[in-house]
Amino acid sequence: MIDVIVAGGGPTGLMLASELRLQGVHALVLEKDAEPTSVVRSLGLHVRSIEVMDQRGLLERFLAHGQQYEVGGFFAGLGKRWPDRLDTAHSYVLGIPQTITHRLLNEHATEVGVEIRRGCELVGLSQDDHGVTAELADGTQLRSRYLVGCDGGRSTVRKLLGVGFPGEPTRVETLLGEVEVAVPPETLAAVVAEVRKTQLRFGAMPLGDGVYRVIVPAEGVAEDRSVPPTLDELRQQLRVFAGTDFGVHSPRWLSRFGDATRLAERYRTGRVLLAGDAAHIHPPTGGQGLNRGIQDAFNLGWKLAAEVNGWAPEALLDSYHTERHPVAAAVLDNTRAQTELLSPEPGARSVRRLVAELMDFEDVNRYLIEKITAIGIRYDFSEGHELLGRRMRDVGLKRGRLYELMHGGRGLLLDQTGRLSVAGWTDRVDHVIDVSEELDVPAVLLRPDGHVAWVGDDQQDLLNQLPRWFGAAVG
Ligand SMILES: Cc1cc2nc3c(=O)[nH]c(=O)nc-3n(C[C@H](O)[C@H](O)[C@H](O)COP(=O)(O)OP(=O)(O)OC[C@H]3O[C@@H](n4cnc5c(N)ncnc54)[C@H](O)[C@@H]3O)c2cc1C
């Protein structure tokens, strides 16, 4: 009996499996593709995902492969400056292609002992009171205690469960590819700038060595989007919008994407859960999909591990849906809004100008950027201190940094009073007595995903909260 089968070895599945493994859970990743794709979808990590990597000691390797941008422009491509003093120690976007993010997460998963089987497609599943039976394309059957569908937007797991995926279908499609061009960079840049005055779904971003990442609206909507466009199709659409195809040639890869926007009705069906694109899809505006998948995994990993390890309090696993479903609904909403703001229609362009003016107000700019970067998220734990339910930013301590203490994925009581105790939970919660000049509360209790579960200085109050997140005391 395997503890958890993770169907899909994309960024969400790999992050989830690593989080499970960190808690001693046996996680098996089943990935249908024999080799990772060369198609680059996501171009980077936003603040919260950067923090997540830092909390698990992975940031150095990501920084070594990425480029830091301290720029705004992530809400509907509106070129505003990054708000001052974002509430984070990582006030930048980390530009890093999805293929590299995938490789680094794969490396991490392997290092912590996750078993990854490539070329294994899940085609069937059933569940009973004791576990889940997964059926693979080659007829093999595997049995696990839980199974998580991290198998992307067309999730087989979601379909097999019969979970509804309401929302809007693709109405517009965009062609995307990495190609070489036969015109000088200045000519290309001038034409692109001109076209973008009226069509914001058009662009050509230099990647070095004469290679560009080109996007252009498709002619219609393909019946099967997994079939890549041809180079001729790309050329044709470039001529339609720019009057020239820039002599594009030698594609590294070509792809297409739509603007379908859908959210799974529920994230948990008994012993089977959904995460990442399997649970929510939306257009790539603002660069949020991969980031949200990684954050889903970060929310779910320790809860599912607690369930497997036998100490999860009653409602812990269900809190995955309660907390993450509204987050995805809000992301779908902000991408719908951004899609409208990118429309070439005169009314939409007027609204775009108005929003651009409003973003000159620091608070508006900050609000929108906190949405995109996911640092504005507050889970509804209950009324209380303003930190409650929010993720805690990294702070300097007398002996190092807070995030350095979170690499093991355990709960953490940061105690500036030196009077508190987590006796009874020391197998699940670290007690750190230290002080920070950046923290003006006596003590905070952090969940393994870095969200604040309790703030205060009263031992009895703390004892009331510990079981809610960490189960019963032992010993
Ligand atoms: C053009 C474009 C640009 C984007 N840019 C950004 C960006 O800048 N920032 C951002 O955050 N996001 C971006 N995204 C979104 C991002 O690419 C996705 O949200 C992300 O890949 C989701 O990760 P995932 O692991 O949930 O799913 P996927 O990456 O789709 O991985 C799912 C995996 O499951 C496997 N699988 C499928 N079915 C099965 C099965 N039955 N059995 C076993 N394995 C299976 C697949 O082969 C795949 O490896 C972009 C998307 C597009 C299209």
The ligand as a Tripos MOL2 file, in Angstrom:
@<TRIPOS>MOLECULE
LIG
   53    58     1     0     0
SMALL
NO_CHARGES

@<TRIPOS>ATOM
      1 C1          1.4000   30.3980  -22.6420 C.3       1 LIG1
      2 C2          1.3590   30.1570  -21.1850 C.ar      1 LIG1
      3 C3          2.1140   30.9560  -20.3620 C.ar      1 LIG1
      4 C4          2.0700   30.7680  -18.9950 C.ar      1 LIG1
      5 N1          2.8080   31.5890  -18.1970 N.ar      1 LIG1
      6 C5          2.7570   31.4480  -16.8680 C.ar      1 LIG1
      7 C6          3.5210   32.2880  -16.0280 C.ar      1 LIG1
      8 O1          4.2650   33.1640  -16.4880 O.2       1 LIG1
      9 N2          3.4210   32.0960  -14.6870 N.ar      1 LIG1
     10 C7          2.6400   31.1140  -14.1500 C.ar      1 LIG1
     11 O2          2.5810   30.9960  -12.9160 O.2       1 LIG1
     12 N3          1.9230   30.2850  -14.9300 N.ar      1 LIG1
     13 C8          1.9590   30.4210  -16.2730 C.ar      1 LIG1
     14 N4          1.2540   29.5730  -17.0590 N.ar      1 LIG1
     15 C9          0.4610   28.4970  -16.4410 C.3       1 LIG1
     16 C10         1.3280   27.2740  -16.0750 C.3       1 LIG1
     17 O3          2.0280   26.8280  -17.2040 O.3       1 LIG1
     18 C11         0.4360   26.1780  -15.5190 C.3       1 LIG1
     19 O4         -0.4440   26.7380  -14.5770 O.3       1 LIG1
     20 C12         1.2640   25.0760  -14.8460 C.3       1 LIG1
     21 O5          1.9880   24.3240  -15.7850 O.3       1 LIG1
     22 C13         0.3500   24.1420  -14.0390 C.3       1 LIG1
     23 O6          1.1260   23.1560  -13.4370 O.3       1 LIG1
     24 P1          0.4740   21.7390  -13.0750 P.3       1 LIG1
     25 O7          1.5790   20.9260  -12.5260 O.co2     1 LIG1
     26 O8         -0.7250   21.9680  -12.2480 O.co2     1 LIG1
     27 O9         -0.0330   21.1540  -14.4580 O.3       1 LIG1
     28 P2          0.8270   20.7580  -15.7510 P.3       1 LIG1
     29 O10         2.0240   21.6200  -15.8770 O.co2     1 LIG1
     30 O11        -0.1330   20.7220  -16.8720 O.co2     1 LIG1
     31 O12         1.3400   19.3030  -15.4180 O.3       1 LIG1
     32 C14         0.4560   18.2010  -15.4350 C.3       1 LIG1
     33 C15         1.2630   16.9410  -15.6770 C.3       1 LIG1
     34 O13         0.4050   15.8100  -15.5890 O.3       1 LIG1
     35 C16         0.7160   14.9050  -16.6170 C.3       1 LIG1
     36 N5         -0.4850   14.1020  -16.8590 N.ar      1 LIG1
     37 C17        -1.6330   14.4710  -17.4770 C.ar      1 LIG1
     38 N6         -2.5190   13.4810  -17.4780 N.ar      1 LIG1
     39 C18        -1.9360   12.4510  -16.8350 C.ar      1 LIG1
     40 C19        -2.3690   11.1280  -16.5130 C.ar      1 LIG1
     41 N7         -3.5780   10.6800  -16.8390 N.pl3     1 LIG1
     42 N8         -1.5100   10.3130  -15.8510 N.ar      1 LIG1
     43 C20        -0.2700   10.7480  -15.4880 C.ar      1 LIG1
     44 N9          0.1910   11.9820  -15.7930 N.ar      1 LIG1
     45 C21        -0.6460   12.8300  -16.4420 C.ar      1 LIG1
     46 C22         1.1130   15.7840  -17.7790 C.3       1 LIG1
     47 O14         1.9180   15.0940  -18.7200 O.3       1 LIG1
     48 C23         1.8800   16.8990  -17.0660 C.3       1 LIG1
     49 O15         3.2510   16.5960  -16.9530 O.3       1 LIG1
     50 C24         1.2700   29.7420  -18.4430 C.ar      1 LIG1
     51 C25         0.5090   28.9270  -19.2780 C.ar      1 LIG1
     52 C26         0.5590   29.1250  -20.6420 C.ar      1 LIG1
     53 C27        -0.2510   28.2500  -21.5260 C.3       1 LIG1
@<TRIPOS>BOND
     1     1     2 1
     2     2     3 ar
     3     2    52 ar
     4     3     4 ar
     5     4     5 ar
     6     4    50 ar
     7     5     6 ar
     8     6     7 ar
     9     6    13 1
    10     7     8 2
    11     7     9 ar
    12     9    10 ar
    13    10    11 2
    14    10    12 ar
    15    12    13 ar
    16    13    14 ar
    17    14    15 1
    18    14    50 ar
    19    15    16 1
    20    16    17 1
    21    16    18 1
    22    18    19 1
    23    18    20 1
    24    20    21 1
    25    20    22 1
    26    22    23 1
    27    23    24 1
    28    24    25 2
    29    24    26 1
    30    24    27 1
    31    27    28 1
    32    28    29 2
    33    28    30 1
    34    28    31 1
    35    31    32 1
    36    32    33 1
    37    33    34 1
    38    33    48 1
    39    34    35 1
    40    35    36 1
    41    35    46 1
    42    36    37 ar
    43    36    45 ar
    44    37    38 ar
    45    38    39 ar
    46    39    40 ar
    47    39    45 ar
    48    40    41 1
    49    40    42 ar
    50    42    43 ar
    51    43    44 ar
    52    44    45 ar
    53    46    47 1
    54    46    48 1
    55    48    49 1
    56    50    51 ar
    57    51    52 ar
    58    52    53 1
@<TRIPOS>SUBSTRUCTURE
     1 LIG1         1 GROUP 0 **** ****
